[in-house]
């Protein structure tokens, strides 16, 4: 940010961790667009000091930006209620994903189920992977594939250690190759989104864009992203009920609904157009 004050006319600041330097813009008078990013200070992985710093940074970002961008309507309400300011809603595109079938990719990652539920997320407490895994331990007749960065924190390491030996659960190390990730997602029967602290999570939008039926952790931001049309759960018992009655849901209809929402709201043409309007 400091470098950009000297070299650029407009700053697009993504996230709040560096925004404490924005008051210095009084000396440079650059245009600043602040992408709010989410309520990072609420994440359980941060200690007390980190949470206080991130909350202060958020306030600096909103106060000293010319425009604040949020990626979910729930965050727009938060900014309005907390800071008495209007923000610009700009989500994410998902139409870069490509449906693909390649048995070799599945074999590479040790996925040998003929059908499976899939979830992709970072290994952190507020993504509630433990709720997901507990539910599938108790419903061994259905299969689950979870992709995460297991080795980056104690939470992930413990999950990998405790849940790796169940025959209906496959824990896959983080996949960063877009094509391979698309293959694994394209072969899934259902996508389960467990994030609780994100706004319009890119992983959820990408699943919708691939035409996957969605089961989602029940928080307002996820309901907003899916327009209240997905299947929702708040704890292990609720997810177990969903899994035990999964045949009663019209999977194809849900997939069509998710795809329609993604095509209507989450394309990069739409998203880039909204950013263009800001400049």
N, C-alpha and C positions, 0 to 999 in steps of 0.2 A: 504494500500500500504506500509506504513512504517513497519507494522508487517511482511508483506510478504518479505520485503528486508532481514529480519533476519532469516526467516524460509523456504523460497522457492527458487528454482533455476530459475524458469520462471514465469513471471507475465502475465496473460491475463487481461488487463485493459479494462473494458466495460464502455464506455462513458468518457467524458473529465472533469467532475466536480472536480476530485481529482488529475489531472495530474500535477498540479503546483509543486508537490513534486518530480517529476521524475528526475530533475537535481541532486538530492541526490544520484542517482544510480551510479554516478561517484565513490562513496565510496564502492559500493557493487558489481557492474559489473554483475548484473543479466540480463537475457534475458527478454525483454519486448515486448509483442505484444499488440498493442493499437487498440481496436475496436472503430473506429471513431464515430459510433452511429448516427450521423446526425448533421445538422446545428442548434444546440440547441440555439445558440446565436441570431438566427433570429426570434425565436418564440415571438409572440406579448405579451405573458403573462409576459415576463421579463421586468424590468425597465432598465434604461440606465446603471446603475452600474453593474447589473447582466449580461447584454449583453456583456459589456466590459470584465468582469471576465471570462465568458464562451468562448469568442473569444480568450483571452490569454491562457486559459486552452487548447483549441483546438491546438493552435500553439505549446505549450509545449508537448502535447501528440505526435504530429507528429514528432517534432524535436528530442525528446529523446527516442522514441521507436525504436527498431530494425526493426519491421515490423508494418505497419499501415494497418488495415483491414477496408474496406468500404462495405456497404451492398447494394450499387446501383452503376451502371456504371456512373451515373451523378456525384456522389461523387468522384469517381475515377478521373474524369476529373477535378473536383474542387481541389483536393489535388495536382494533377499534375500542374495545372495552378497557384495555390496560393503558394505552397511550393516547387515546382520544384522537387517533389519526386514521385516515383511510389508507388502504393498501391496494396493490394491483394483484389480482389472482392470475398466476401463470403456473400451470402444472408441468408435466413432462410428456414427451412423446414416447410411444411404444412401438411404432410401426417400423422400426429398424430390425425387429426380430423376424426370423424366417422359419416357418414350419419345416421340419426336416426329419427324416427317418434314416438312421444309420446304425445297424446292429453292432458294428465295430466300436462305435463310441460308447454304447452301453456296456459292452464287454470290457472295454478299457477301464471303466470305472467300477467294474464288478457288479453291475446291475443286471440280474438274471431273472427278474420277475416278469411274468407275462402281462400283469397289470399292477399299477401302483399309484398311490397318492404321493405328491411331491411338495416339498417346502424348501425355500432358499432364503437364508438370512445370515447375518453376522451373529456370532456366538456372544450374546450379551443378554443380561437378565430381562430387560424390558422387551425382548423379542420372544420371550416365553416358550422357548423350544422345549423346556422341561415339561410343560403342560401337554404339548403335542406328543412327546415321547411316552409320557405316562398313559395317555389315552390309547395309544397303539399297543403298548404292552398288555393292556387289558382287553384289547380286541385283536387277538392273534390271527384271526381269519382274514384280515386285510393287511396289505403291504404298504410300507412307507419308505420313501427315499428322502433324506435330508442332506442338503448341501450347505456346508458352513466352514468357517475358518477355525476349526476346533482347537488348534494348538496355540492360539494367540492370547488366551487368558485362562484363568483357573476354572471359570464356569464352563468353557468349552472343553477343556481337558477332562474335567469330571464327567461331563455328559458322554464324551467319547468312550471313556473307561467304563461307565455304568450301563450303557445301552448298546454296546457293539455286539453282544452275543445273542441277541434275539433274532430268530430266523426270519421274522417278518419286518425287520428294521435294517436298513442299509444307510450307514452314515458315510457320506462321500466328502472327501476333502475339497476345499474351495475350488471351483472351476471358473477360470477367467477367460477361457477361449469362448468367444461369443457363439460360434457355430456348435461347439460341443454342448454348451449350455442350452442352446435352442433345441438340439436333438433330445436331450434328457427331458426337457419340458414338453416337447411335442409328443413324446411317448407316454406321458402321464395321463391318467384318467381324470384326476382332480388336482387342483392346486390349493394348498392350504397356506394362508397368509397369517403369520403370528405376530407381526409387529404391533406394538401398542403406542409408541412415542413418535412415530414418523408422521408426516403429513400424507401427501399422495405418493406413496412409496414406489419408486421405479420398478422394483421387482413385482409388485402387484399389477402395475400398469402393463408390464411386459407379458405377464400371464394372461391378462385380459385380452391383450392384442393378439396373442396366439390362439384365442378362442377357447381357453380352458374354463371350465366351470369352477367357481371360486367358493371356498369355505374360508371365512375370515374371522380373526379375533375381533370382538365386538367393542369398538371404540368409535366415537363420532367421526373421526377423520377417515377411517376405513369405510364407514357407511356412506360418507360423502363421496369418496372415490368411486364406489360401486353403486351409487344412487339407491342404496337400500335394497338392492335386488339380489345380493349374494346370500349365502347361508352363514349364520353367525354363531359364535360361541364365546363364553366368557371364562370357562374353567374346564377342567378335565372331564367332569361328569357330563357337561353339556356336549362336549365334543364326542364323547363315547356314545351318547344318544344319537347324534348325527351319523356316526359311523355304523351303528347297529341298524339304522333305518335308511341307509344310503340308497337302497334300491327303490325306495318310495319317491325319491326326487327325480324330476325330469332333467337328467344331466344334459341332454342335447339342447333343450330349451334354455337352460341356464347358460350354457356355452354361447349360444347365439346372442343372448342378452348382454353378456359381458363383452363380446366382440363388437356389438353395436355401440355400446357406450364408448369403448376405446376408439372406434372409428370416428365417432362424432366429436370426441373431446380430446383425445390423446394422440394426435399425429404431430410430427415435427413441423409440418407446414403451418398448422394452427399455432403451435407454441412459438416458433420463430417469428411468425407474424405479430404475435403479441409483444415480443421483445422489440421488434422493429418499431412498433408504435411508440415505445418509450423513448426512442432516440431520434 
